[in-house]
């Protein structure tokens, strides 16, 4: 058997076992929920006879272990049971919402992955430049805020319509230029003893933008923008173009959240390889820095990049709960939150298991692709 195929089977078996352990944790967590589930669903006015009949109907009168294996046997056959709140098959509920979540995650991935890899390569190419600093500050700022904050900021500026004075945005840019110009002047004096006029011009321009914000010499009011809806109310009959339009803000929120991880891993992986002997040989041959990165460094840096991309793709699917709630997006995360509020534990179990299976599957895919691009990982030291 091919070593990669053997490794894939081993990881698949480990993934199935992990999913089994996760299913036990999910079922156990549901069992430890406070209160009587039947009483919560039927209400406080329900009679003891009605509560007992409901418990017998849905199987709550059986021992927890028996209920777990009955549920697990149904899941193995594709039957997640019936919703306690709506009496509809859970498989139908999950299938409709899972498609929307996959669409949103795919939409965000189509924006985030090429953007992050491109920014990472450019940041490595122009290491320690103003572009590198600007990209790092921007991406780290976006990832430092929680998803709901980023979502509400995007709604404020792109949906509700909030006008602002551009001089404050220019002031932030001025601070970056001031730091970059001062650093260039200091570096030139230290390395060659010469004064950097370009660095001085950049620093003076940055200082002017900062001073302008303080004294309001020049102001420009940016008009409010109401380009995208704040509620992503899509349905199965929504045309593709309209679906993309209504899903743009949640997709942009997810993009801003996950881009930093992938960008920084791409940058770090390429920079670590730039000191390798074959990179030095390419430099001695006179190759341009861009060609060295694209042709020599990037192919050898794919393993860690693929891993971080797969992990972030898993987050795009499993971590959309907050974003879907903010934008009222009819996905699996919104279904999970609604089911928790209704104490519909059968749906909660199904959603959690789908999220866990997706995360495990994408991690398995990342391992296989990483080893396929770098077979040396099959023989760790």
C-alpha positions in Angstrom: 0.0 0.0 0.0 1.2 3.5 -0.8 2.6 5.3 2.3 0.3 8.3 1.8 -2.8 6.0 1.4 -1.7 4.1 4.5 -1.3 7.3 6.4 -4.7 8.5 5.2 -6.4 5.4 6.4 -4.7 5.7 9.8 -5.8 9.4 10.1 -9.3 8.5 9.0 -9.6 5.8 11.7 -8.3 8.3 14.3 -10.9 10.8 13.0 -13.7 8.4 13.4 -12.6 7.5 16.9 -12.3 11.2 17.7 -15.8 11.8 16.4 -17.1 9.0 18.6 -15.5 10.6 21.6 -17.0 13.9 20.7 -20.5 12.4 20.3 -20.1 11.0 23.9 -19.2 14.5 25.1 -22.1 16.1 23.3 -24.6 13.6 24.7 -23.2 13.9 28.2 -23.3 17.7 28.1 -27.0 17.5 27.0 -27.7 15.1 29.9 -26.2 17.6 32.4 -28.4 20.5 31.3 -30.3 21.8 34.3 -34.1 21.4 34.6 -36.6 18.9 33.2 -36.5 19.0 29.4 -40.1 17.9 29.0 -41.3 20.5 31.5 -39.3 23.2 29.7 -40.8 22.3 26.3 -44.4 21.8 27.5 -44.3 24.8 29.9 -44.9 25.2 33.6 -48.7 24.8 33.2 -48.4 21.2 31.8 -49.9 18.5 34.0 -47.7 15.7 35.4 -49.6 13.2 33.1 -48.8 15.3 30.1 -45.1 15.5 31.0 -44.9 11.8 31.6 -46.6 11.1 28.2 -44.2 13.4 26.4 -41.2 11.8 28.1 -42.4 8.4 26.9 -43.1 9.7 23.4 -39.6 11.1 22.8 -37.8 8.4 24.8 -36.7 10.6 27.7 -37.9 7.9 30.1 -35.2 5.5 29.0 -31.7 5.3 30.6 -29.2 7.8 29.2 -26.9 5.1 27.9 -29.7 3.4 26.0 -30.8 6.8 24.5 -27.2 7.5 23.4 -26.7 4.3 21.6 -30.1 4.6 20.0 -29.2 8.1 18.8 -25.8 7.0 17.6 -27.2 4.1 15.7 -29.6 6.4 13.9 -26.8 8.9 13.1 -24.8 6.1 11.6 -27.7 5.4 9.2 -28.2 9.2 8.4 -31.2 9.5 10.8 -30.7 12.3 13.3 -34.1 11.8 14.8 -37.0 14.3 15.0 -37.0 17.8 16.3 -38.8 18.1 19.7 -40.0 21.6 18.9 -41.3 21.2 15.3 -41.6 17.4 14.9 -39.8 17.7 11.6 -36.9 15.3 10.7 -33.7 16.8 11.8 -31.9 15.6 8.7 -34.2 17.9 6.6 -33.6 20.9 8.9 -29.8 20.4 8.8 -29.6 19.8 5.1 -31.4 23.1 4.3 -29.3 25.2 6.7 -26.0 23.4 6.0 -26.1 24.4 2.4 -26.4 28.0 3.3 -23.5 27.8 5.8 -21.3 26.0 3.2 -22.2 28.8 0.7 -21.2 31.5 3.1 -18.0 29.7 4.1 -17.1 29.1 0.4 -17.8 32.7 -0.5 -15.5 33.9 2.4 -12.8 31.4 1.4 -12.8 32.6 -2.2 -12.0 36.1 -0.9 -9.8 35.3 2.1 -7.4 32.5 0.8 -6.1 34.3 -2.4 -5.9 37.6 -0.5 -4.0 36.2 2.4 -1.5 34.2 0.3 -0.9 37.2 -1.9 -0.4 39.6 1.0 1.8 37.1 2.7 4.1 36.7 -0.3 4.3 40.5 -0.9 5.0 41.1 2.8 7.8 38.6 2.6 9.1 40.1 -0.6 9.1 43.6 0.9 10.1 42.6 4.4 10.3 45.4 7.0 9.0 48.0 4.6 6.1 50.3 5.1 3.9 47.8 3.1 4.9 45.0 5.4 4.1 47.0 8.5 0.8 48.3 7.1 -0.4 44.8 6.2 0.6 43.4 9.6 -1.1 46.2 11.5 -4.2 46.0 9.4 -4.7 42.2 9.7 -3.8 42.0 13.3 -6.2 44.9 14.1 -9.0 43.0 12.4 -8.3 39.7 14.2 -7.9 41.4 17.5 -11.6 42.4 17.6 -14.4 39.8 18.2 -16.5 38.8 15.2 -19.6 40.6 16.4 -17.7 43.9 16.7 -16.3 43.6 13.2 -19.8 42.8 11.9 -21.4 45.8 13.6 -18.7 48.1 12.3 -19.2 46.9 8.8 -23.0 47.3 9.2 -22.4 50.9 10.5 -20.3 52.0 7.6 -21.6 49.9 4.7 -25.3 49.3 5.5 -26.7 51.9 7.9 -24.7 54.6 6.4 -22.3 56.6 8.6 -20.5 59.7 7.3 -17.1 60.6 8.8 -14.3 63.1 8.4 -11.5 61.7 6.2 -8.8 63.7 8.1 -8.8 61.1 10.9 -8.3 58.3 8.5 -5.4 60.3 6.9 -4.1 60.9 10.4 -3.7 57.1 11.0 -1.9 56.8 7.6 0.2 59.8 8.7 1.3 58.0 11.8 2.4 55.0 9.8 4.3 57.2 7.3 6.0 59.1 10.2 7.2 55.9 11.8 8.3 54.5 8.4 10.2 57.7 7.5 11.9 58.0 10.8 12.9 54.3 10.7 14.3 54.8 7.1 16.4 57.8 8.2 17.7 56.1 11.3 18.6 52.9 9.4 20.4 54.9 6.6 22.5 56.8 9.2 23.3 53.6 11.0 24.2 51.5 8.0 26.0 53.9 5.7 26.3 57.2 7.6 24.2 59.0 4.9 21.0 60.9 5.4 17.9 59.4 3.6 16.1 62.2 1.9 13.3 59.9 0.8 12.8 58.7 4.4 12.7 62.4 5.5 10.1 63.3 2.9 7.9 60.3 3.9 8.2 61.3 7.6 7.4 65.0 6.9 4.4 64.0 4.9 3.2 61.8 7.7 3.7 64.6 10.2 1.7 66.9 8.0 -1.2 64.5 7.9 -1.2 64.2 11.7 -0.9 68.0 12.3 -3.7 68.5 9.8 -6.0 66.3 11.9 -5.3 68.3 15.0 -5.7 71.8 13.5 -8.3 70.9 10.8 -6.5 72.7 7.9 -8.2 70.5 5.4 -11.3 68.4 6.0 -13.4 66.2 3.8 -16.7 64.7 4.9 -17.2 61.2 3.5 -20.8 60.7 2.5 -22.8 57.8 4.1 -22.7 54.5 2.2 -25.7 52.2 2.2 -24.4 49.6 -0.2 -25.4 46.3 1.4 -28.3 45.0 3.5 -27.7 44.4 7.2 -30.0 41.3 7.2 -29.0 38.4 5.0 -32.5 37.0 4.5 -31.9 34.5 1.7 -34.1 31.5 0.8 -33.7 28.5 -1.5 -35.4 30.4 -4.3 -33.1 33.4 -4.1 -31.2 34.0 -7.4 -27.4 33.4 -7.2 -26.5 37.1 -7.8 -29.0 38.3 -5.1 -27.6 35.6 -2.7 -24.1 36.8 -3.3 -25.2 40.4 -2.7 -27.0 39.7 0.5 -24.2 37.5 1.8 -21.4 39.9 1.1 -21.3 41.6 4.6 -21.1 38.3 6.6 -18.6 36.9 4.1 -16.5 40.1 4.5 -16.6 39.8 8.3 -15.3 36.2 8.1 -12.7 37.3 5.7 -11.3 40.0 8.0 -11.3 37.6 10.9 -9.3 34.7 9.2 -7.0 36.5 6.8 -4.4 37.4 9.4 -3.6 33.8 10.4 -3.1 32.7 6.8 -1.2 35.8 5.8 1.2 35.7 8.7 1.9 31.9 8.2 2.6 32.5 4.5 4.9 35.4 5.3 6.8 33.4 8.1 7.1 30.2 6.0 8.6 32.1 3.1 11.0 34.2 5.2 12.2 31.0 7.0 13.2 29.6 3.6 14.9 32.7 2.3 18.1 31.7 4.2 18.3 28.3 2.6 21.3 27.4 0.4 19.2 26.9 -2.8 17.7 30.4 -2.3 21.2 31.8 -2.0 22.2 30.0 -5.2 19.1 31.5 -7.0 20.2 34.9 -5.8 23.8 34.4 -7.1 22.4 33.4 -10.5 20.7 36.8 -10.6 17.1 35.9 -10.2 14.7 38.6 -9.2 13.3 38.4 -5.6 9.8 38.0 -6.9 10.7 35.0 -9.1 12.7 33.4 -6.2 9.7 33.6 -3.9 7.1 32.4 -6.5 9.3 29.7 -8.1 11.5 28.4 -5.3 10.3 29.5 -1.9 6.5 29.1 -2.2 6.4 25.4 -3.4 8.5 24.4 -0.4 6.4 26.4 2.0 3.1 24.9 1.0 2.9 22.4 3.9 2.4 24.9 6.8 0.4 27.2 4.5 -2.0 24.4 3.6 -2.4 23.4 7.3 -3.3 26.9 8.4 -5.7 27.4 5.4 -7.5 24.1 6.2 -7.8 25.1 9.9 -9.2 28.5 8.9 -11.6 26.8 6.5 -12.8 24.7 9.3 -13.3 27.8 11.4 -15.3 29.4 8.5 -17.8 26.5 8.8 -17.8 25.9 12.5 -17.2 29.4 13.7 -20.0 31.1 11.8 -22.4 31.0 14.7 -21.9 34.6 15.9 -21.8 36.0 12.4 -25.0 34.2 11.4 -26.8 35.5 14.4 -25.7 39.1 13.8 -26.8 39.1 10.2 -29.8 36.8 10.8 -28.3 34.5 8.2 -30.3 31.2 7.9 -27.4 28.9 8.3 -26.5 26.0 10.6 -25.2 28.4 13.3 -28.5 30.2 13.5 -30.3 26.9 13.7 -28.1 25.9 16.6 -28.8 29.1 18.5 -32.5 28.9 17.9 -32.5 25.2 19.0 -30.7 26.1 22.2 -33.2 28.8 23.1 -36.0 26.3 22.5 -34.3 23.5 24.4 -34.5 21.4 21.3 -31.7 19.1 22.3 -32.0 16.6 19.4 -31.3 19.4 16.9 -28.5 20.7 19.1 -26.8 17.3 19.2 -27.1 17.0 15.4 -25.7 20.4 14.7 -22.8 19.9 17.1 -21.9 16.6 15.5 -22.0 18.1 12.0 -19.6 20.9 13.1 -17.3 18.3 14.8 -17.3 16.1 11.7 -16.5 19.0 9.5 -13.6 20.2 11.6 -12.1 16.7 11.8 -12.5 16.1 8.1 -10.8 19.3 7.1 -7.9 18.6 9.5 -7.5 15.2 7.9 -7.5 16.8 4.5 -4.9 19.3 5.6 -2.6 16.5 6.9 -2.9 14.6 3.6 -2.3 17.6 1.4 0.7 18.8 3.5 2.4 15.4 3.2 1.5 15.1 -0.5 3.3 18.5 -1.1 6.2 17.5 1.2 6.8 13.7 1.4 9.6 14.2 4.0 6.8 14.6 6.6 6.1 10.9 6.2 9.4 10.3 8.0 9.6 12.7 11.0 12.9 12.7 12.9 
